[in-house]
Amino acid sequence: MSGKLHPSHPSPLTAHGSPLALQTFLGIDFGTSGARAIAIDDSGTILAEARWNFSDQTAEAWRTALFDLIGQIPPEIRRLLGAIAINGTSSTALLCDADNLPLCPPLLYSDTRAQAEAKQLEQIAPSGHPVLSASSSLAKLLCFQKQPELPR
């Protein structure tokens, strides 16, 4: 997987023939099938893009994708970064310990095994609330509590 400079921007070190002095930003999106990164300047001009396709959805795959995506952005653009924003697929849940290490495999957004937990939530959440879905993050958190291998 390789990053690339955006063709509309001839060099990350020049803008309109003068040294690039604009602040740059990196956005990283973790989706269902892969991750994408885009570097833009403060006028919204795309400076570079990178992609990573997932073969599996694990914490290790996500970590590898993150560092690879950042590495695909040319160093001369990375040096100019003023901010990084990262988003991920909503309602995907991963429990980590105090050292930020995964405690178990993630429950992906489409995982609906928390049916019983969603039913429990009907006692406290308003009718029609998104938390009542078995794929909601709260239902998944309650589901994690039932896994005996997880620390209490």
C-alpha positions as CSV (number, residue, x, y, z in Angstrom):
1,M,0.0,0.0,0.0
2,S,1.6,3.3,-0.9
3,G,0.8,6.9,-0.2
4,K,0.9,9.4,-2.9
5,L,1.2,13.1,-3.3
6,H,-1.9,14.5,-4.7
7,P,-1.5,15.4,-8.4
8,S,-3.0,18.9,-8.1
9,H,-0.2,19.8,-5.7
10,P,3.1,19.8,-7.4
11,S,5.3,19.7,-4.3
12,P,4.6,19.7,-0.6
13,L,7.4,22.2,-0.2
14,T,6.0,24.9,-2.5
15,A,2.7,26.5,-3.1
16,H,2.2,28.8,-6.0
17,G,6.0,29.0,-6.4
18,S,6.8,29.9,-2.8
19,P,7.7,27.8,0.2
20,L,4.7,26.1,1.8
21,A,4.0,28.0,5.0
22,L,0.4,26.8,5.4
23,Q,-0.6,24.7,8.3
24,T,-1.4,21.1,7.3
25,F,-3.8,18.6,8.8
26,L,-4.0,14.8,8.6
27,G,-7.4,13.0,8.7
28,I,-7.5,9.2,9.2
29,D,-10.7,7.2,8.7
30,F,-11.0,3.6,9.9
31,G,-13.9,2.0,8.0
32,T,-15.2,-1.5,7.5
33,S,-12.9,-2.7,4.8
34,G,-9.9,-0.5,5.2
35,A,-8.5,2.8,6.4
36,R,-7.8,6.0,4.5
37,A,-5.7,9.1,5.3
38,I,-5.6,12.5,3.7
39,A,-3.4,15.4,4.3
40,I,-4.7,18.9,3.5
41,D,-3.5,22.4,4.0
42,D,-5.6,25.1,5.7
43,S,-7.2,26.1,2.4
44,G,-8.5,22.5,1.9
45,T,-6.0,21.6,-0.8
46,I,-5.2,17.9,-0.8
47,L,-1.5,17.4,-0.3
48,A,-1.3,13.6,0.0
49,E,-3.5,10.5,0.3
50,A,-2.9,6.9,1.6
51,R,-5.0,3.7,1.8
52,W,-4.8,0.5,3.7
53,N,-7.1,-2.5,3.1
54,F,-7.9,-4.8,6.1
55,S,-7.6,-8.5,5.8
56,D,-9.0,-8.8,9.4
57,Q,-10.5,-6.5,12.0
58,T,-8.2,-6.8,15.0
59,A,-6.6,-4.3,17.3
60,E,-3.2,-5.3,15.8
61,A,-4.4,-4.8,12.3
62,W,-5.7,-1.4,13.2
63,R,-2.4,-0.4,14.9
64,T,-0.5,-1.6,11.8
65,A,-2.8,0.3,9.5
66,L,-2.4,3.5,11.6
67,F,1.4,3.5,11.5
68,D,1.5,2.4,7.9
69,L,-0.9,5.2,6.8
70,I,1.2,7.8,8.7
71,G,4.3,6.4,7.1
72,Q,2.8,6.6,3.7
73,I,2.5,10.4,4.0
74,P,5.7,12.0,2.7
75,P,8.0,13.1,5.5
76,E,8.1,16.7,4.2
77,I,4.3,16.9,4.7
78,R,4.4,15.1,8.1
79,R,6.8,17.7,9.4
80,L,4.2,20.4,8.7
81,L,1.3,18.7,10.5
82,G,-0.5,20.9,12.9
83,A,-3.2,18.4,13.9
84,I,-4.4,14.8,13.3
85,A,-8.0,13.7,13.5
86,I,-8.9,10.0,13.6
87,N,-12.4,8.5,13.4
88,G,-13.6,4.9,13.3
89,T,-16.7,2.9,12.5
90,S,-19.3,3.8,15.1
91,S,-20.4,1.2,17.7
92,T,-17.2,-0.9,17.3
93,A,-16.0,-1.6,20.8
94,L,-12.6,-2.7,22.0
95,L,-11.7,-3.1,25.7
96,C,-8.2,-2.2,26.7
97,D,-6.3,-2.5,30.0
98,A,-4.5,0.4,31.8
99,D,-1.5,-0.1,29.4
100,N,-3.8,0.3,26.4
101,L,-3.4,-3.3,25.4
102,P,-6.5,-5.1,24.1
103,L,-8.2,-7.4,26.6
104,C,-10.2,-9.4,24.0
105,P,-11.1,-9.2,20.3
106,P,-13.2,-6.2,19.3
107,L,-17.0,-6.4,18.9
108,L,-17.5,-4.8,15.4
109,Y,-20.3,-2.4,14.6
110,S,-22.3,-5.1,12.9
111,D,-22.0,-7.6,15.8
112,T,-25.5,-8.2,17.3
113,R,-24.8,-10.8,19.9
114,A,-25.8,-8.4,22.7
115,Q,-29.5,-9.1,22.2
116,A,-30.2,-9.8,25.9
117,E,-28.3,-6.7,27.0
118,A,-30.3,-4.5,24.6
119,K,-33.5,-6.0,26.1
120,Q,-32.2,-5.0,29.6
121,L,-31.6,-1.5,28.4
122,E,-35.3,-1.2,27.6
123,Q,-35.8,-0.7,31.3
124,I,-33.9,2.5,31.4
125,A,-33.7,4.0,27.9
126,P,-36.6,5.7,26.1
127,S,-38.4,3.8,23.4
128,G,-36.8,4.1,20.0
129,H,-33.4,5.3,21.5
130,P,-30.4,4.0,19.5
131,V,-28.9,2.4,22.6
132,L,-31.6,-0.2,22.5
133,S,-30.0,-1.9,19.5
134,A,-27.9,-5.0,20.1
135,S,-25.2,-3.3,18.0
136,S,-25.0,-0.2,20.3
137,S,-21.8,0.4,22.2
138,L,-23.6,0.3,25.6
139,A,-25.2,-3.1,24.8
140,K,-21.7,-4.4,23.8
141,L,-20.2,-3.1,27.0
142,L,-22.8,-5.0,29.0
143,C,-22.0,-8.0,26.9
144,F,-18.3,-7.8,27.6
145,Q,-19.2,-8.0,31.4
146,K,-20.4,-11.5,30.8
147,Q,-17.1,-12.8,29.4
148,P,-15.5,-14.8,32.2
149,E,-12.0,-14.3,30.8
150,L,-12.1,-10.6,31.3
151,P,-10.8,-9.1,34.6
152,R,-13.3,-7.6,36.9
